[in-house]
């Protein structure tokens, strides 16, 4: 069953952050991740919002966590986001299987 990373954060160093999207995009492509939404102009309907919001789908929880916890992501890709953002929230959400 699909799972979704729901991610939000505020960008504080745009120059450093520019290194993140191309690296994470390529990484997702080879790790079965699918970027479903990415928005720096999301509308807060209730509660607060961050500067950036993204939703990424993976086919299974195991694949999502393996991708996130991989040495490549943790050491080579994540630091670009980590060093350029604040107020980060990353949540893994279980998808709902639709009845046929």
N, C-alpha and C positions, 0 to 999 in steps of 0.2 A: 504494500500500500504506500502511496506517495506521502512524503513529508515535505514540509516547507520551512525554510529559514525565513523569518521575518526580521529584518534588520533596520535599525534606525540609528542615526548619529548626526552630530554637528561637525562640519568641516571647519577647521581652524587654520590649516596651512594648505592653501590651494596648490602651491607649487609641488609640495611633497605628495599631496593626494593624487595629482595627475598621473603618477606612476602606478597607482593601484588598479584602476579600471581595466587597462589592456592586459595586465598580468592575470587578474582574477578571471577575466572573460576567457582567455585561452585555457586557463586551468580548469574552469568549469566545463568547457567543451570536451576535454579528455576524461573527465570524472563523472559524467552523466548528470551534471547539474544543468538546469535550464533557468535562465533569468527570465522571470515572468513580468516583473515590474521594477522600475527604477525611476525615482522622481525626486527632484530637488524643489518642486513647487506643489507638494501635496497639500490638500486642504484638510485642516483639522475640523472634524465635525463635532467631536466631543473630546475634551482633554487637550493636552498640549501636543505639539509636533516638533520634530527635529528637522534639520535642514535636508537630510537625505533619508529616503526610505526605499527599501528594496525587498523583493520577494523572490526566492530561489527554490525551485522544486527539484527533489531527488526521488528516484524510484523507491528507495527504502531508507529507513532510519540508519541502518548500518552503513550504507554508501555515503549518506550525508555526514555522519560522524567521522567516517574514515577520511573523507575529503577535508573536513574542517581540522581534524587532528593530525593530518599528514605532516611530515617533516617539511616538505616543500612549501605547503601553505603557511605553516607556523614560522618558518625561518626566512623564506624568500619573498612572500607576498603580503602576509598580514602586517608585518612591520610598517609598510607604507601607509596602511589604513590606521594602524595603531598610533603612529607618530604624527598623523595629520588630522586626527579627529578627537572629539570628546563626547561625553554623554552617550556612549555607545550601548545599544541593547541588541542582543542577538538571541532570538527565541526560536526553538525548533518545535513546530506544530504538526501534529498528526493529521493527515488528510482524511476525508470522509469518503467511504466507498459508496457510490451511487447504486441504488437498486435497479436491476434491469427491467 
